[in-house]
Amino acid sequence: MKFVIAKPKPRNPFAAAARGRRAGSHRLGTGAQRQRSRQEVRQTLAQLDPRKDSP
C-alpha cells in the first residue's frame, strides 16, 4: 500500500517581498498629517504682515 502526500502550494515570492518592505497605502500616517498641518499654519501666520492685516 502506497501513501501519497500532497505537497502544499508554493508560496508567492512577491507577497513575502512586499511584507518585508511594509507595502501598503501611499498616504501619510496620521502623525505626519498633523505635523504637516501645523507647519502650514505656522507658515501662513509667518507670511502675514502684522501692520497690514491687523484691524
PyMOL commands that set and color helices and strands:
alter all, ss='L'
color gray80, all
select helices_A, chain A and resi 13-20+30-47+50-53
alter helices_A, ss='H'
color red, helices_A
deselect
rebuild
show_as cartoon
